[in-house]
Amino acid sequence: MQKYGAEFFGTFWLVLGGCGSAVLAAAFPNVGIGLLGVSLAFGLTVLTMAFAIGHISGCHLNPAVSVGLWAGGRFSAKDLLPYIVAQVLGAIGAGGVLYIIASGKPGFSLLAGFASNGYGAHSPGGYSLLAALVTEVVMTMMFLIVILGATDKRAPQGFAPLAIGLCLTLIHLISIPVTNTSVNPARSTGVAVFVGGWAIAQLWLFWVAPIIGGVLGACVYRFIGSES
């Protein structure tokens, strides 16, 4: 239960910090943090939680990461479902807290998207379903390669949180205009349930694509990272 609790609160922090920065601070009048700030916020949530709970649960915070680590032989199948449940519940809890905070401002509306992920008309840049699919698969694949490589026993010790957090920052810098960046089904679910409608209708992509990407990343690392 300690591991599951760590995943709950870790994912809670990721969604509150990352999506919170997008909803509350990205376009704040005159001093908004913009896409760079939001990208850094997501990376910092993972970086801080990796140091805080990495020694407890491994700090997955993401169903696609848990599945990828299982596919890469680094995670037990018996913990897979409980981890995913804890991550999704933590994300929804953070979405609820963020909604309470954001709705305290006059003029707040969920029609602005509430940091939900989308494609087509709901992509920040109007990108197609195919573009969104390819983006989420490839970005998650690269994320898993970095995670597996940085946590390999042959890698420099103690630097994995930095590599993983900066990787997530880079992923957001690349892909926010395409899908608002998911690479994490829990993160997508945590805000989509409050938006409803189109966000729920498009949520399937942000489960399917990251999980495919996670498995592909594990396969790639098993090929390039296996000890000879």
C-alpha positions as CSV (number, residue, x, y, z in Angstrom):
1,M,0.0,0.0,0.0
2,Q,2.9,2.4,0.5
3,K,3.9,2.0,-3.1
4,Y,0.4,2.6,-4.3
5,G,0.0,5.6,-2.0
6,A,3.3,7.0,-3.4
7,E,2.0,6.6,-7.0
8,F,-1.3,8.3,-6.0
9,F,0.4,11.3,-4.5
10,G,3.1,11.4,-7.1
11,T,0.6,11.5,-10.0
12,F,-1.5,14.0,-8.1
13,W,1.5,16.3,-8.0
14,L,2.3,15.8,-11.7
15,V,-1.2,16.8,-12.7
16,L,-1.6,19.6,-10.2
17,G,1.8,21.0,-11.1
18,G,1.8,20.5,-14.9
19,C,-1.9,21.0,-15.7
20,G,-2.2,23.7,-13.0
21,S,0.6,25.7,-14.6
22,A,-1.2,25.4,-18.0
23,V,-4.6,26.4,-16.6
24,L,-3.6,29.0,-14.0
25,A,-0.4,30.5,-15.2
26,A,0.3,29.9,-18.9
27,A,-1.5,33.0,-20.1
28,F,-1.7,35.0,-16.9
29,P,-1.9,38.7,-17.9
30,N,1.5,40.3,-18.6
31,V,3.5,37.7,-16.8
32,G,2.3,34.4,-18.2
33,I,4.8,31.5,-18.2
34,G,3.8,30.4,-21.8
35,L,4.7,27.0,-23.3
36,L,8.2,27.0,-22.0
37,G,7.0,27.5,-18.4
38,V,4.4,24.7,-18.8
39,S,7.0,22.4,-20.2
40,L,9.3,23.1,-17.3
41,A,6.5,22.6,-14.8
42,F,5.8,19.1,-16.1
43,G,9.5,18.2,-16.0
44,L,9.9,19.6,-12.5
45,T,7.0,17.6,-11.1
46,V,8.7,14.4,-12.3
47,L,12.1,15.6,-11.1
48,T,10.9,16.5,-7.6
49,M,8.8,13.3,-7.2
50,A,11.6,11.1,-8.5
51,F,13.7,12.3,-5.6
52,A,10.8,12.1,-3.1
53,I,9.2,8.7,-3.9
54,G,11.6,7.0,-6.4
55,H,12.9,4.9,-3.5
56,I,9.4,3.9,-2.5
57,S,7.5,3.1,-5.8
58,G,10.0,3.8,-8.6
59,C,8.0,7.0,-9.4
60,H,6.2,5.8,-12.5
61,L,3.3,8.4,-12.3
62,N,2.1,7.1,-15.6
63,P,0.3,3.9,-16.8
64,A,2.4,4.0,-20.1
65,V,5.6,4.0,-18.0
66,S,4.4,1.2,-15.8
67,V,3.4,-0.9,-18.9
68,G,6.7,0.0,-20.6
69,L,8.8,-1.0,-17.5
70,W,6.9,-4.3,-17.4
71,A,7.5,-4.9,-21.1
72,G,11.2,-4.0,-20.4
73,G,11.4,-6.6,-17.7
74,R,11.8,-4.0,-14.9
75,F,8.4,-4.3,-13.3
76,S,6.2,-7.1,-11.9
77,A,2.9,-7.8,-13.6
78,K,1.1,-8.3,-10.3
79,D,1.6,-4.6,-9.5
80,L,0.6,-3.3,-12.9
81,L,-3.1,-2.9,-12.4
82,P,-2.9,-1.5,-8.8
83,Y,-0.3,1.1,-10.0
84,I,-2.5,2.2,-12.9
85,V,-5.5,2.5,-10.6
86,A,-3.5,4.6,-8.1
87,Q,-2.2,6.8,-10.9
88,V,-5.6,7.5,-12.4
89,L,-7.2,8.2,-9.0
90,G,-4.3,10.6,-8.1
91,A,-4.8,12.4,-11.5
92,I,-8.5,12.7,-11.0
93,G,-8.0,14.0,-7.4
94,A,-5.6,16.6,-8.7
95,G,-8.1,17.5,-11.5
96,G,-10.7,18.1,-8.8
97,V,-8.4,20.3,-6.7
98,L,-7.4,22.3,-9.8
99,Y,-11.1,22.7,-10.8
100,I,-11.9,24.2,-7.3
101,I,-9.0,26.6,-7.6
102,A,-9.6,27.6,-11.2
103,S,-13.3,28.1,-10.8
104,G,-12.7,30.7,-8.1
105,K,-11.8,33.2,-10.8
106,P,-14.7,35.1,-12.4
107,G,-15.2,34.1,-16.0
108,F,-13.7,30.7,-15.7
109,S,-15.0,28.2,-18.2
110,L,-14.2,24.6,-19.0
111,L,-14.8,25.5,-22.7
112,A,-11.1,26.8,-22.6
113,G,-10.1,23.1,-22.4
114,F,-8.9,22.8,-18.9
115,A,-5.5,21.5,-20.2
116,S,-7.2,18.5,-21.9
117,N,-5.5,16.7,-24.7
118,G,-7.0,16.7,-28.1
119,Y,-6.6,16.4,-31.9
120,G,-8.3,18.0,-34.9
121,A,-10.4,21.0,-33.7
122,H,-9.2,20.4,-30.2
123,S,-5.5,20.3,-31.0
124,P,-3.8,23.6,-29.9
125,G,-2.4,23.9,-33.4
126,G,-5.2,22.1,-35.3
127,Y,-3.1,19.0,-36.0
128,S,-4.8,15.9,-37.4
129,L,-5.6,12.6,-35.7
130,L,-2.7,10.9,-37.5
131,A,-0.3,13.6,-36.4
132,A,-1.5,13.3,-32.8
133,L,-1.1,9.5,-32.9
134,V,2.4,9.6,-34.3
135,T,3.4,12.3,-31.9
136,E,2.2,10.5,-28.8
137,V,3.6,7.1,-29.8
138,V,7.1,8.5,-30.7
139,M,7.3,10.8,-27.7
140,T,6.3,8.1,-25.3
141,M,8.7,5.7,-26.9
142,M,11.6,8.1,-26.5
143,F,10.5,8.8,-22.9
144,L,10.8,5.1,-22.1
145,I,14.2,4.8,-23.7
146,V,15.5,7.6,-21.5
147,I,13.8,6.1,-18.4
148,L,15.2,2.6,-19.0
149,G,18.6,4.0,-19.9
150,A,18.9,6.5,-17.1
151,T,17.9,3.8,-14.5
152,D,20.2,1.1,-15.9
153,K,22.7,-0.1,-13.3
154,R,25.4,0.7,-15.8
155,A,24.3,4.4,-16.0
156,P,25.9,7.1,-13.8
157,Q,24.2,6.8,-10.4
158,G,22.0,9.5,-8.9
159,F,21.3,11.4,-12.1
160,A,18.2,9.5,-13.4
161,P,15.7,12.1,-12.0
162,L,17.5,14.9,-13.9
163,A,17.5,13.0,-17.2
164,I,13.9,11.9,-16.9
165,G,12.6,15.3,-15.8
166,L,14.5,17.1,-18.5
167,C,13.3,14.5,-21.1
168,L,9.7,15.2,-20.2
169,T,10.3,19.0,-20.4
170,L,11.7,18.5,-23.9
171,I,8.8,16.3,-24.9
172,H,6.4,19.1,-23.9
173,L,8.5,21.7,-25.8
174,I,8.0,19.6,-29.0
175,S,4.5,18.4,-28.7
176,I,2.3,20.9,-26.8
177,P,1.2,22.5,-30.1
178,V,0.1,19.1,-31.5
179,T,-1.8,17.5,-28.7
180,N,-1.3,19.6,-25.6
181,T,1.1,16.7,-24.7
182,S,-0.1,13.6,-23.0
183,V,2.4,10.7,-23.1
184,N,0.5,9.8,-19.9
185,P,-3.0,8.3,-19.9
186,A,-3.6,9.2,-16.2
187,R,-2.7,12.9,-16.8
188,S,-5.2,13.0,-19.7
189,T,-7.9,11.3,-17.8
190,G,-7.5,13.5,-14.7
191,V,-8.7,16.6,-16.5
192,A,-10.8,15.1,-19.3
193,V,-13.4,13.8,-16.8
194,F,-14.1,17.3,-15.7
195,V,-14.4,18.7,-19.3
196,G,-16.5,15.8,-20.6
197,G,-17.9,15.8,-24.1
198,W,-15.1,16.0,-26.7
199,A,-12.4,15.4,-24.1
200,I,-13.9,12.1,-23.2
201,A,-14.6,11.2,-26.8
202,Q,-10.9,11.7,-27.7
203,L,-9.5,10.2,-24.6
204,W,-9.0,6.8,-26.2
205,L,-6.1,8.1,-28.2
206,F,-4.3,9.3,-25.1
207,W,-4.5,5.8,-23.7
208,V,-3.8,3.8,-26.8
209,A,-0.9,5.8,-28.2
210,P,1.2,6.3,-25.1
211,I,0.9,2.6,-24.1
212,I,2.0,1.5,-27.6
213,G,4.8,4.0,-27.4
214,G,5.8,2.7,-24.0
215,V,6.0,-0.9,-25.2
216,L,7.9,0.1,-28.3
217,G,10.4,2.1,-26.1
218,A,10.9,-1.0,-24.0
219,C,11.5,-3.2,-27.1
220,V,14.0,-0.7,-28.5
221,Y,15.9,-0.5,-25.2
222,R,16.0,-4.2,-24.9
223,F,17.7,-4.3,-28.3
224,I,20.2,-1.5,-27.9
225,G,20.8,-1.8,-24.2
226,S,21.2,-5.5,-23.7
227,E,24.5,-6.5,-22.2
228,S,26.7,-8.4,-24.7
